Amino acid sequence: MPCWPSRHATAVAALFVCGLFWMHLADSAWAQNASFENPPVDYLKAPVDDAVARLAQKVASGETELVFERPHGYLKSVLEALEIPVSSQTLVFSKTSMQLHRISPSRPRAIYFNDEVYVGWCQQGDFVELASTDARQGAIFYTLKQNSGRPPEFVRDRGQCLVCHASSRTQNVPGYLVRSVYPDRGGQPVPGSGTFTTSMTSPFAERWGGWYVTGQHGQMLHLGNRQYADSKQPIDERTSQNLETLDGIVSTQPYLSDHSDLVALMVLEHQTQMHNAITAASFETREALHQSYEMNEVLGREKDLVSDSARRRIETVAERLVSHLLMCDEFRLESPVSGTSGFAREFQERGIRDSRNHSLRDLDLQTRLFRYPCSYLVYSPSFDALPDPVRTRTIERVAEILLGHDDSDRFSHLTAEMRQGILEILVETKTEFRQVFAHSERDTPDLPPNSQVPAKCIQSGGH
């Protein structure tokens, strides 16, 4: 998860960059003078309207008061103001983030999140770390200094975070990542042991190195809850799998929760890369259109003409977004999984539901993460803010797939029952999808019975 620096942490930044920069330099979009720093995206200069920016305005105006409470400082107050559940807590002890001098196996860093914001907290940390998703600009990074003697102030990062958070690991945009490493006794990644960027496609055996994990996962094994001498040899042979509690491994007394919930980790892995995919689609489309319009002026063409090359770029990025949205290549669970903190229940309760009480937030946890493999971030402000060409193409492609027009191997994980369930949810709860599905049905009268859009769904209301 993010390494969110601040202008108050120059010395720590130097240590961090020396220790970890080599891992990202070759593929860092930031290191290559990324195009998103220039128009039309203008990442570092364009105004933002994310949840943390809005909270900062309320705090500055006196509308919202943040309370400093020891030992957590502003943490509790920030989580309440941003409506982030404590049940989302996960604990990471690898030294792979900005406050690495505060992190160790005995003093892990806590991560909390909701659909749009991620918050990091360390024991005796210098600041609370925040990353918030702006609908147009992607991940925006902030720090809140843990100082009760001064009014709370959210400070936006101006580029240091992009060393790690704008690379191929984040789909080459300012974004998020969950990393899995082989940590030694101090939490440092074992040299030469490798590192994994974890997503819902990752094999279970590569997940959560450097994290604590509570929950049941049957016969599947993960890398969490232990330190390593190398990539094959754990230092401690104590039981590290299928833990209901972290007792005897690490004290959770200093934290808001006793858990580092397995289901929360799995949702986090999906959500971070889904956010990145939406941002990548937005940036690529805006840049393609911008360059096309510039060429129109140079060549004396119509101002709004979209070139063939721009259309191909938009088509390509839409296909990548569809793959993430419909969860292609998701790792198939070999055993049922469950968490320990109540996160699964709270997460599902926040779902937008259709008339059959079905939601894209319904969890499966038997053979896959979700009952209906279509990301709930389709309801996010970021998806709604996608430029029209890529948003429309994405919705059209989803319609083609769910209505059975595309039965290629890429989407073979979607059974007829799944496609019908996703289709019914989207038709009832998302206006743009309802319109496209209705149009597709009129144009294709010979659809298979299980793929037809119910008339009552087409006529119903929704978001």
Secondary structure, DSSP 8 states (H G I E B T S, - for coil): ------TT-HHHHHHHHHHHGGGTGGGBTTTTT-GGGSTTT-TTTS----HHHHHHHHHHHTSS----BTTTBTHHHHHHHHT--GGG-EEE-SS-STTGGG-BTTB-EEEEE-SSEEEEE-TT-SEEEEEEEETTTEEEEEEEE--TTS---EEE--STTHHHHSBGGGTTSS---EEEE-B-TTS-B-TTS-EEEE-TTS-GGGS-TTEE-BSB-TT---S-S--EEETTEES--S--SS-S--TTT---TTSS-S--BHHHHHHHHHHHHHHHHHHHHHHHHHHHHHHHHHHHHHHT--TT---HHHHHHHHHHHHHHHHHHTTTT----SS--B-SSSHHHHHHHT----TTS--TT-B--SSSSBSS-S-GGGGSHHHHTS-HHHHHHHHHHHHHHHTTS---GGGTTS-HHHHHHHHHHHHHH-HHHHHHHHHHHHH-TT--GGG---HHHHHS---
